[in-house]
Amino acid sequence: MPLPNIKLDERTFQDLVDEAKLRIPRYTPEWTNHNVSDPGVTLIELFAYMVDHLLYQINRIPEKNYRAFLDMIGVKLSPPNAAKGEVAFRLSTYLPNPLLIPKGTEVATVRTEEQNARIYTTDQELVITPPVLKYVLTTPNSQTFTNVSLTTLGDDPKPLDVFPENPQPGNAFYLGFDSDIARNMLLIGINSEKLGVGINPKHAPLVWEYWDRLDNDWRELETDNDTTGGLTLPWGQVELYVPQTIGQREITVLADTMTASWIRCRYNNLSAGQPAYLMSPKVLNFSARSIGGTTVVSHSQIIKNEDLGRSNGEPGQKFVLQNTPVLSLSQAAGEIILVDSLEEGKVPEVWTPVPDFADSKPTDKHFVCDYITGEITFGPALRNPSGVEEQWGAIPPYNHMITIASYRTGGGLDGNVGANSITVLKSSVPYVASVNNRRPITGGTTAESLEHALVRGPRTLRARNRAVTAEDFEVLTREATSGVARVKCLTPGPLDQPSPEDRVEPGTVVLMVIPEVDSELREIRPEHLSLSAGMKQDILTYLDERRLLTTQVELTTPRYQWVTIQARIKTSNAYVNERVKREAERRIYRFIRPVNGGPDPTMRYDKPGEGWPFGRILYVSEFYPLLQTIEGVEFIEKIEMFPVNDINRGQAGAPNFIIDPGQRGVLVSYRHQIVII
């Protein structure tokens, strides 16, 4: 239910002017010229303007009351969240020693005439380490291995069959590294004999994978600039982007146990019509070096050593930071306040941030920060029921200088940018040639509205920081991390569910999470809807502290079903063709959308909804009223709806009247075609 717009005085500027003019005959009957050109009317409008501003402030009192009521139950408006994502730093030359890219390194988008540069900072240190390739193994089945390290890494390399004589999907060769290669960009050099082995070198059936320490399984690597030709070309190279979750694993070959960070190249299953290997490629040697690294950045700037002023020695002092909004403060990150007497030889006192003063003793050096307004508050003094004044948190000594050592400012929707947008290196880092974000930077949100906080307040009281019901899990998942747009909790149900794969086992809770997506993005790709490893870890860690001991949490994404629409529309005249086409595309993209859209019957076409409901069926008949109401449309000749079976290749199925995504499914727009006839 929306928040009622309560006004204590509903009079507008024009109402005030009209009321004053109606009183002129009573008090000054000789005044007969009431036109706007009359000086007296000018004075009336001036005073009406001033009173209108006063009424505006009076009408804001209910809003302030709501904020005060929420504060009484411990609910504060959530500040903006900073958009986050990965960027890749590429080196200008090969380095024999590790290179450190420090935390807080600034990168940015390009400044344009319409848009200022958006600045991002790295959230952690990045160490680019030269890789040490120690082992090379071959295997026909990932169970038995042959150590061929001396053959390919020695001083006298010999041609090596990396697959068996009759290659089959599942054959692979392993590369073991004796160094920490997490978050590194590796350039793997493969010198092969130029042979015709049956495959198409431009579409080789190979996949590069790494051993994931969190999943304890093999996961696919992101690759780029592959010139190996499926291991059929001399001096080929392939770039591998190694994630942070790569881990060491033991592999036993005969009696030897080899521990390393493993990467493998596996002969993948063939797709329809794809040529197979007729014989094994022959590799002469392997090489590896680091050409850069990837790390996480957030849409923020770091402000250091900002003086707030001097203490007056009284309880409840307040100071305001110069830059807002403020991102969450962390003592571990050095985001503290220093209270300095400025006397020689004395070390400044360290004051730490806390959410509130509920647990603060009179000697605790705590402060509270309002992240939206940037207001810093020190411990207040409150009178208890017995009349005794109690101090909650310490008071900075009189005349001491108060300085915040570090804080971050940023956040908001402005930080959400597309792939390849961050290309400017603002901080000088030696040997770094360029920077780029290969994927969109997402997760930036605006500050929470008062209406949303009023809905969240009762949920917070019901959940009370413990996960028991399905609603508890959904509420706490949103609180766990930024960038969560929607979440659906599935709990064990009847055993006769229509699909066994939709069944939830007893004692298990399945959370389907949809991340934030840029509201301006029309065509949503799978990478826009994937959950980062950091987001998964944050959610699982947060819920693990609040779930029942007997409850297992499974975190996943919905099964996304992409849909394409083809419509033929007759317009009233040719002058409106382009406008009708643009509006039709806009409505369809907004209609079939997992976030910021969806089929809400109460929603106007110019306002976004929550998103396509989980498991809801789509009917082709829904598009006729959606498009017929566009101004300039005479009639809809035909509408066809196709499920997209392969999003990467754009392969669509046969036209359908209905598309059912299943209980765990959500529909997403692919590419729509509007034909004006």
N, C-alpha and C positions, 0 to 999 in steps of 0.2 A: 504494500500500500504506500503510495507516495506521501511525502511529508506535506501536511496542509500548510498553505501559504497564508499564515495568520498576519493580519495587519491591524495595528492598534488605531491607525487613522488612515482611511482610504482616500482622502482628498488628494487630487493631483494639482499640478501647477495651474492648469486651466480652471479647475474648480475654485481655487483660491482667487484667481483674477475675477471670475464671474461673480463670486460672492461679494468681493469688494465693490464691484461696479453696481450691484443691486442695492448697496447701502448708500450710494451717492445721493439719491433724491431725498433720503431721510435726513442726512446731516448737512449736505451742501446743495440745496435745490437749485441754486443759481448756476451750478456747474452742469452744462448741457452737452459739451463736446466730449464724447467718450471714445473717439477714434484713437488708434494706436499712435498717431502722430502727436497727440496732446501730451505735454510734459507731465501732467498729473497721472495719466495712464502709464507713462514710462515709470514713474515712481511706484505705482501699484504693482507693475510687473516685476520691478526690482525687489520689492519686499516679498512678493509671492515666490520669487526664485529663492530667496533666503529661507523662507518658511518651508518651502518644499524640501530643501536640504535637511532642515531640522526634522521633518516628518520621516525622511528616509532613515535617519539615525534612530529615531524612535521605533520605527517598524523593524529594525534589526535586533531589538531587545529579545524577542522570542527565540531568534537563532542563538544568541549568546546564552540564553537559559538552557536550550537543548545541549549546548556544548558543556555547560556546567553540570547538567544532570548525568551526561555520559561520563564525565570526569569522576563523578562520585562513585560510579560502579567500576571504575578502572578501565574504561574504554576511551582511547584517544584516537583521533583521526590519523590514519596511516599516512606517512609522508610519501612523496614520489619515489618510485623505484628506478634505479639506474639500469639502462640497457647494458647487456653483457654479451660477449662473444669472443671468438678466437681471432687473433691476428698472427701473421707469419712474418718474421724478420728474416730477410735473405742477406747472406754475407757477400761482401765484395770480393773476397779471396779465400783460399784455403788457409786455415789456421791450425798449426800443430798443437796448440795449447787451448784449454777451455776459455770461453769468452762469457763474461757475466753481463747480462742486460738487467739492470737493477729494477726493483719494484718502484713504481711511480714514474716510469718512463712515459713521456707524453707523445701521443700520436693524434692525428686529426684528419678530418675530411678536407677537401679542397674548398676554399672560400669562393663563392660566386656572387654575382650582382644581386641575386634574390636571397641568398642564404649565407649567414656567417659560418665560419669553420666550426665544426663540432669537435670538441677536445675529449680524448679518452686517455686513461692512464692504466698501466699494467698493474694487476692485482697481486702479483707475486714475482719473485726473481726468476729469471730464465738463464740456465747455464747450458750453453751450446758446447757439447763435449765431442772431441774427435773420436769416432767409433773404432773399436778394436775388434776386427773380425777374426775369431779364433777357431770356429768349427764350421765345417760344411758336411752335411749328412744327406743321404738319399734314402728314400723309403718307398715301397710299393703300396703300403696300406696304413701308414702312421702307427704301426705296431713294431715292426722289425726295421732296424736301421743299419746303414753301412757308412762308416766314417771315411770320407774321401778328402779330408782336410789337406793332407800332404800332397794329394794329386793336384788340387786347384789353388792352394795357397803357398806351396813351396817355391823354391828357386827355379825348378825345372818342371813347370806345369805340363800336363798331358791331357789330350782330349778326353772328356768325361761324358758318358751317357747319363744324363740327370734322371731319365726315366728308364724303365725296363725296355727290353727289346721290342715288346708289343705294348705300347703305352695304353693305359686305361685311366678313366677319370678316378681321382683319388691318389694317383702317384704324385710325389712331391719331393722337393729338396729343401733342406733347412739351413739357415744361416744363424750361427750362434755368436753373440757379441759379449765380450768380457768387460764391457763398460756400460755406464748408465746412458742409455740412448732415449730416455723418455722425453717427449716433447721436441725431439730433434727432427729436422728435415734431412733425410739420408739420400745421398746419390749413390745408387748401387750400379757399379759398372760390370757388365757381363760381356766377355769376349767369346763369341761363339763362332763355330765354323758356318760358313754360308752354305746351307743345305736346303733342298726342297723336301720338307718332312710332311707335306700334305695339307697343312693348315693355311688359312688366310692370315698373313702376317699383320694386317691392319686390324683384325678382329680375332686375336688369339684366345683360345679357351683357357686362360690362366687367371688366377686370382691370388693376390698377395695378402697374407694374413699375419697376425701377431698373437702371442699368447697373453691373454688378458688375466691379470692377477685377481680382479674382482669377480669376474664371471667364471674363472677357472676353466676357460675354454678358448677356442680360437675365434678371433673376430677379424673382419675384413679391414684392410688398410686402405687409406685414401692414397691414390697414386696420381702422378701427373707426368707429362712429357716423356712418355714411354717410347723409346727408339730401339728397343730390343727386337722388335719384329717377331715376338713369340719365341725368342731364343734362337733365331735363325740368322741374325746379322752380326758381323764383327763389330766390336767396340760399341755395343749398344748400352744405353743408360736408362734408368727409371728412377723417378723421384718418389720417395715414400714419406708420408707424414705420420710419424710415430706418436701415438697418444700418450697421455700421462699414465694410463692404467697398464702399460706393458710391465710384465714382471718376469722374474727368473723362474726357470723350471729345470728339473733334473731329467735327463734322458740317458738311459743305459744302453751302451753299445758293447755287446759281448760282456766283458768284465769291467769295462770302464764306465764311470758315471760322470756325465758332462753337465755342468751347471752353467747356464747362460741366459741372456735375454734373447728369445728365439723369434725369428721371422721366417716364414716359409712361403714358397711359391708352389701352388697346388694346381694340378690339371683339373679344371672345373668340368662339371656336367655340361654337355653340349646342348645348345638351344636348337630349335627347328631349323634345319638346313645349314647348320654350321659345320664346316669341314673338321675332321678329326686328325690327330697325329697318326701318321702311318709308321713312323719310326721315331726314336728318341733324338732330340736335338743334342749336339755335342758342344760342350762348353770347355774352353781352354782355361780360363781363370775368372775369379771374382775380385772385386775391389769395393771399398766403401769409404765415404767421407761425408762429413756434415757440411751442408750448404746453408743452414739456418735453423730456426726453431720456431715453435708456436707457443703462445701463452694467452691467458685470458685478460681482456681489458674491460673496463667499465666506463660508462659515460660520466666522467667526473674530473674535477681538478683538485689538487692537493694544496691547501693553504697552510702555511707554517708560521709559527711564532707571531700570532696576531694579538696585540695588546688590547685588553678589554677595559682597563681602567684600574683605579685604586679602590680598595675596600674601605667602607665607612664603619666597619666593625659592628654592623647591625644584622639581625637575623633576616632571612628571606631576601637577600640582595639579588638583583636581576641585572644582567648585562645582555647585550644583543650583538651577535656576530654580524660581520659586514656582508657576508655572502650567504644567500639562502636559495633553495632549500639545502638542508644539511643531510648527508647520508649517515647511517647509523655509526655511532662512535664505538671504537673498540680499544680497550686498554692495551691489549696485546699488540696493536698496531701503533702504539705511541700516541693515541688520540686522547690526551690527558690535559689537565690544566695545571700550570705551575704558579704557585703563590710565592712571590719573592720579596724579601725584606729589603733588598738592594744594599744590604750591608756586606762589606768585603769579607770574604772567607766563609760566608754562610750559604749553604746549598738550598735552592728553592724547594718548597714542599710540593709533593705530588698529590693531586686531587683526581679522583677517578669518577667516570660516569656511572650512574645507576638509573634504572627505569623510574623509580620513585623513592621517597624517603621512608617508606613503611618500615623497613628493617634497619634504618640508620640510627646509630647511637650518637650522643652529643659529641663524641670524640672522633667519629668517622668522617674522614675528609672526602665527602661525596658532593656531586652536583648533578642536576637534571637538565637535559637539553630538550627543548621543543624543536623537533627537526623541521617543522614547516616554517615557523617564524624565526628560528635561530636564537631564541631566548634562552640564556643560561641562568639557572636559578640555584642559589645555595640554600642550605637548610633553614626552614622556617621555625619559629617559636609559636606553639599552640597551647592554649589553656585547657587543661583537662577538666572533667566534671567536678573535681574537688577544689578547683580554683587555682591549682598550681600550674605555673607555666613550664612546659616541657620543650626542650630543644631537640629537633630532629635533624641530625647532621651537624657537623662543626661549622663555625663561622670564621671566614678568613680574617686574620688579625687586621687591626686598624692601619690604614695607610700602606698596606702591602700591595705591590703591583700584581695584577692578575693577568696571566697570559695563557692562551690556549696553544699548546705545542704544535698540534696538527689536527686538521679536519678536512673532510672531503665535501665538496659542494657539487651538485649536479642532479641528474635524474630527469624523468619526464619523457613524454612521447617523442620529443625532439631527438633523442638519442637513438631511436630505431632507424637504422639505415640498411640499405641493400648490400649485397655482396659487391666486393671490389670498390667500395666507397672510401675506405680509410687508406690513404696513400701518402700521407705527409708525416714525416718523422720530425716532430718538434724538438725533442730532446736529442742532443748530439751524442751518438754512441759510435765509437770507433769500429771500423770494419763492417758496419751495417750499411748495405747499399740501398735497400728499399723495404717497405712494409706494405702489407695488403691483408684485407680480410676476405677469405675465400667464401665465407658464408655470411648471411645477414646477421647484423647485431640486433638482438631483440630483447624483450623483457622490460623495456622502459614504460612506466605508467605514471599517470598524473596523481596528485594527492587525492586521498579518499574524500568523497563528498559527505556532507552531513547526513543526507538521506541514506546513503549506504551504511554509515556508522550506526544510525538508529536501527537498521535491520540487523546489523551484526551484533549489537549489544545484547539482545536476548539470547542469541546463539552462544555468545561467549559465556553467559551465566549458566546456560544448560550444559555446555561442554566442560567447563571448569578445568581445562587443561588436561583432560583424560579422554582417551579414545575408546569408546565402548560401542556406541551406536554408529550406523552408517553415516548419519549427519555429523557426528563427532569427527569421524575420519575425514570427511570432506572439508569441514571448517578448519581443522588443524593442518591439512595439506596446503590450503591456501596461505596459512600463517607461516608455514615452514620456510618458504623461499619466495622471492619475487619471480615474476614471469609466468605464474600459473593463471591461465585464463579460465579454464573450466575443469572440474573434476567430478567423476561419477564413481560411487562406491558400490561394488557388487558383493553381496553376501551369499552364503549357502542357501540354496532354494530346493524345490522338489527335485527328486531324481529323474523325473520324466520330462526334463527340459527338452525342447525340440532338437537341440544340437548338443552332442556330448562335449564339444570343445567350448561351449558356453557355460558348462557346469562348473560351479565353484565348490571345491571340496570343503567339508566341515573343518572348522578351525582356521580357515583361510579367508582373508579379505583382499579383494582385487580392486585396485584403484586405477581407473583410467584417467589419465591427465592429458589435457590439451594445453600447450604453451601459448603465450601471447603471440599474436601475429599482427604485423603492421596493418592498420585499418585501411591504408591506401593501397595495399598490395592486392591486385586482382587475381592473378593466377598463382595459386598457392602450390608449392612444390613439396615433396616429401621431406626435404631437409628443413623446411620451415616448421614442420610439425614434429620433428624429432626432439627427444629430451636429452639434454647434455648430461654427461657423466656427473658433473658437479651438481646439477639440479636433482638428479636421482639420489645422490649421496646425501644432500641436504634434507630431502623429504624423508628418506628412510631413517636417518639418524634422529630427526625430530620426532617421528612417530614411534621409534623404538623406545624412547624414554617415556611414552605415554600410553602405549598399548598394553593389553593384558598379556601375561606371560605365555598363555596358551594360544595366542593369536599370531598367525603368520601373515605378513603383509607382502602382497605381490604387486609391484608397480609396473604399469605398462601404459601403452597408448591405445586408443580405439583402433579398430580395423577401418581404415579410411577407404571409402569407395569414391573414386573420382567419376564425375558425370559430365557429359557434354550435351548441349542442347542446340538443335538446329531449328530455326523458326523462319517462316515466310510471312511477311507482313505487308498488307496493302495500306498505303497512306492516302490521306485526303488530297495532297498535292505534292509536287516534286520539291517545293521549297523547304519542306520539313523533314526530308528523307534522312539527312545526316543527324539532325537532332533526335529523331525517333530512334534511329539505330543506336546512338550513344546511350540514350535513356533505357532502351530495352536491354542492352548489354549490362548497364549498371545495375538494373533491377535483378537480373538473373544472377549475376555474380554475388550480389548481396543476399539473395534468397538462398542459394546453395552455398553456404559458408559455415565452417565449423565454429568461428568466433565472429562477433560483430555482424550478425545477420540472422537468417533463419526465418521460418514461416510463422511469425507471430501475427495472428489475425487482427489484434488490436493496434498493431504498429503501423505508423505512417511510413510511406515508402522512402522518406528522406531521413528517417531515424534508424540507427542500427539496433538490432536485437542482441540476444545473448549468443546465439549460434544455433546450428542445426541440432535438434534434440537427438540424444543417444537412441539408436534403434528405430527411429521414425522412418516409415515408408514414404517414398516420393511417388506421386501420381502425375502423369503428364497433364491431366485436366487442370492442375493447379496453376499452370502457366497462362491459361487463357484469360482469367480475370486479372492476373498480374500484368499482362501486356496490353489488354484491351483498354485499360483506363489511361494509357499514355495519350496525351493530347496530340492530335494529328493522326491517330490510328483509325482507319476505316473498318478493317476487319482482319482477323488472323486466318490465313489460308491453311497453314499446316504447322504443326509442331512435332518434332521427333526427339526422342530421348535415348541416349546411348550410354551404357556403362563402359568405362575405360578399364580394360583388363590389364594393360601394361603401361603404367604412367611414363616410364623412361622412353619407351618407343612410341607412345601415343596410339597404341592399338586399341580400338574400340570394338565392342561386341555388337550384336544385332540390336535393332531398335526395340524398346520395350515400352509398355504402357505404365508399368510400375517398376521401381527399383527398391529392393528390400536390403538394407545394409546389415541386417541381423541385430541381435541384442547388443552386441558390443561394437556396432558399426556407426559411423558418422559420415555424412556425405560432404564432398568437396567439389567445387567447380574446377573443370579442366579448361577447355577452350570452347567457347560458344560461337556459333555462326548465325548471324542475323542477315537475312536477305530481304531487301525492300523491293516489292514488285509494283 
